[in-house]
Amino acid sequence: MLVLSRKRGEQIVIADLIRIEVVGIEFTKVRLGFDAPKDIPIHRLELIERSMRSGAVVARQAHNLEVGGSIPLSATS
């Protein structure tokens, strides 16, 4: 992993396609601005992980129904 120090207003460029700028720093939060082509998706990791966990739960539920099982109550709420 490359670790860089940047100040507000400074930028990082990736592959001449993606530009990342530090737009604000407040206490323990850093605000970043991303400028990238529309066809390059940019997602927060925690949302990807949550989606993957949700997908795994749905897949387990579908499998349980296919083999004649039932959906656990805790998984439906």
PAKEDREN-370053 format. One record per residue: x, y, z of N, C-alpha, C, CB in turn; residue in three letters. Coordinates in pm, whole numbers, padded with zeros to 5 digits, always signed. Glycine has a CB too. Example, Ala and Ser with C-alpha at 12.3 -4.5 7.8 and 13.67 -1.06 7.14 Angstrom:
BEGIN
+01319-00569+00780+01230-00450+00780+01320-00330+00780+01131-00447+00905ALA/+01285-00225+00708+01367-00106+00714+01290+00003+00787+01408-00060+00572SER/
//
This chain:
BEGIN
+00085-00117+00000+00000+00000+00000+00090+00124+00000-00097+00000+00122MET/+00059+00215-00086+00127+00344-00090+00058+00438+00007+00129+00403-00235LEU/+00135+00502+00093+00080+00598+00190+00139+00735+00159+00109+00554+00338VAL/+00052+00833+00137+00095+00968+00105+00037+01068+00204+00054+01006-00038LEU/+00110+01173+00229+00058+01284+00308+00017+01394+00211+00163+01335+00412SER/-00100+01450+00231-00151+01558+00147-00213+01663+00235-00252+01505+00043ARG/-00208+01786+00191-00275+01896+00259-00402+01931+00183-00183+02020+00270LYS/-00489+02009+00246-00612+02051+00180-00579+02117+00046-00692+02148+00269ARG/-00651+02078-00058-00632+02133-00192-00531+02058-00276-00589+02275-00180GLY/-00451+01972-00215-00353+01895-00292-00421+01773-00354-00234+01851-00204GLU/-00365+01727-00465-00428+01619-00541-00333+01503-00563-00478+01671-00674GLN/-00394+01390-00595-00323+01269-00636-00385+01228-00768-00331+01153-00526ILE/-00304+01184-00864-00354+01139-00993-00318+00993-01012-00297+01226-01109VAL/-00415+00913-01054-00395+00771-01077-00415+00744-01226-00493+00684-00991ILE/-00311+00692-01289-00315+00650-01430-00368+00759-01523-00400+00525-01444ALA/-00342+00882-01494-00388+00996-01575-00538+00997-01597-00318+00994-01708ASP/-00613+00917-01520-00758+00907-01538-00836+00953-01415-00797+00765-01570LEU/-00781+00927-01299-00853+00953-01174-00776+01058-01094-00872+00823-01091ILE/-00847+01162-01054-00788+01269-00975-00858+01271-00839-00800+01409-01048ARG/-00779+01265-00732-00832+01267-00596-00778+01391-00527-00794+01137-00517ILE/-00869+01469-00468-00829+01592-00401-00876+01592-00256-00884+01715-00475GLU/-00790+01636-00166-00829+01655-00028-00907+01787-00024-00703+01657+00070VAL/-01037+01777+00001-01120+01898-00001-01150+01951+00139-01251+01870-00073VAL/-01123+01871+00241-01145+01919+00376-01087+01826+00480-01291+01939+00400GLY/-01048+01884+00592-00997+01806+00705-01062+01864+00830-00838+01811+00714ILE/-01135+01779+00903-01201+01822+01026-01183+01714+01131-01351+01852+01002GLU/-01111+01745+01237-01087+01652+01347-01034+01519+01294-01218+01629+01428PHE/-01114+01413+01301-01067+01281+01256-01118+01243+01118-01109+01176+01356THR/-01184+01335+01048-01239+01305+00916-01164+01381+00807-01388+01340+00911LYS/-01142+01313+00697-01082+01373+00578-01186+01364+00468-00947+01303+00537VAL/-01215+01474+00401-01309+01473+00289-01228+01469+00160-01405+01598+00292ARG/-01262+01373+00074-01192+01356-00052-01288+01381-00167-01130+01215-00063LEU/-01238+01443-00273-01315+01462-00395-01253+01376-00504-01319+01611-00437GLY/-01337+01307-00580-01290+01219-00686-01339+01269-00820-01338+01074-00661PHE/-01249+01275-00915-01282+01312-01053-01233+01198-01140-01218+01450-01095ASP/-01328+01122-01197-01293+01005-01277-01392+00993-01391-01293+00876-01190ALA/-01354+00921-01498-01449+00897-01607-01575+00828-01554-01384+00811-01718PRO/-01687+00856-01616-01816+00802-01572-01820+00649-01570-01927+00854-01661LYS/-01740+00583-01654-01744+00438-01663-01658+00370-01556-01699+00394-01799ASP/-01593+00446-01469-01515+00389-01360-01595+00405-01231-01374+00458-01348ILE/-01644+00292-01176-01723+00302-01053-01635+00334-00934-01800+00171-01028PRO/-01686+00415-00843-01618+00449-00719-01715+00419-00606-01569+00599-00717ILE/-01678+00329-00518-01766+00286-00409-01691+00289-00277-01821+00144-00436HIS/-01765+00309-00169-01709+00298-00035-01700+00150+00001-01794+00376+00070ARG/-01587+00108+00056-01563-00033+00086-01670-00091+00178-01427-00051+00148LEU/-01712-00015+00281-01809-00071+00375-01942-00102+00307-01832+00026+00491GLU/-01978-00029+00201-02103-00058+00130-02088-00184+00045-02143+00061+00041LEU/-01972-00204-00014-01947-00326-00091-01952-00447+00001-01809-00319-00164ILE/-01886-00436+00117-01886-00547+00213-02026-00577+00262-01794-00516+00331GLU/-02105-00474+00292-02243-00494+00339-02326-00563+00231-02308-00359+00378ARG/-02308-00521+00107-02380-00581-00004-02343-00728-00021-02353-00503-00134SER/-02215-00757-00006-02169-00896-00019-02228-00982+00093-02014-00903-00017MET/-02230-00929+00216-02289-01004+00328-02438-01026+00304-02266-00931+00462ARG/-02508-00924+00257-02651-00936+00229-02676-01040+00121-02711-00801+00187SER/-02593-01038+00018-02605-01135-00090-02583-01276-00041-02506-01104-00200GLY/-02490-01294+00052-02464-01427+00107-02584-01476+00188-02338-01426+00195ALA/-02648-01387+00263-02767-01424+00341-02879-01465+00248-02811-01308+00432VAL/-02902-01387+00143-03008-01419+00047-02980-01552-00021-03020-01308-00058VAL/-02855-01578-00057-02821-01705-00122-02846-01822-00027-02673-01704-00168ALA/-02811-01807+00101-02836-01915+00198-02986-01938+00214-02772-01882+00335ARG/-03064-01830+00219-03208-01844+00234-03267-01915+00113-03274-01706+00252GLN/-03224-01879-00007-03275-01942-00128-03238-02090-00128-03219-01873-00254ALA/-03118-02123-00088-03076-02264-00083-03162-02341+00017-02926-02274-00045HIS/-03187-02282+00135-03270-02349+00235-03409-02377+00180-03280-02264+00362ASN/-03467-02284+00106-03601-02305+00050-03600-02414-00056-03655-02176-00008LEU/-03492-02418-00137-03483-02517-00244-03475-02659-00189-03362-02489-00331GLU/-03408-02677-00076-03392-02811-00019-03500-02842+00084-03254-02826+00044VAL/-03604-02760+00091-03717-02787+00179-03700-02736+00320-03741-02932+00183GLY/-03600-02655+00342-03579-02600+00475-03663-02476+00495-03432-02568+00498GLY/-03637-02408+00604-03710-02285+00632-03610-02173+00659-03806-02303+00751SER/-03658-02052+00648-03574-01936+00674-03576-01910+00824-03622-01810+00595ILE/-03458-01902+00887-03454-01872+01030-03517-01737+01058-03309-01874+01083PRO/-03590-01723+01167-03656-01597+01201-03558-01482+01209-03729-01611+01332LEU/-03439-01505+01261-03342-01395+01277-03296-01342+01142-03221-01442+01358SER/-03301-01422+01038-03257-01378+00906-03362-01295+00834-03218-01497+00822ALA/-03487-01302+00878-03592-01229+00808-03617-01092+00866-03719-01308+00811THR/-03566-01064+00984-03593-00933+01045-03480-00838+01026-03622-00947+01192SER/
//
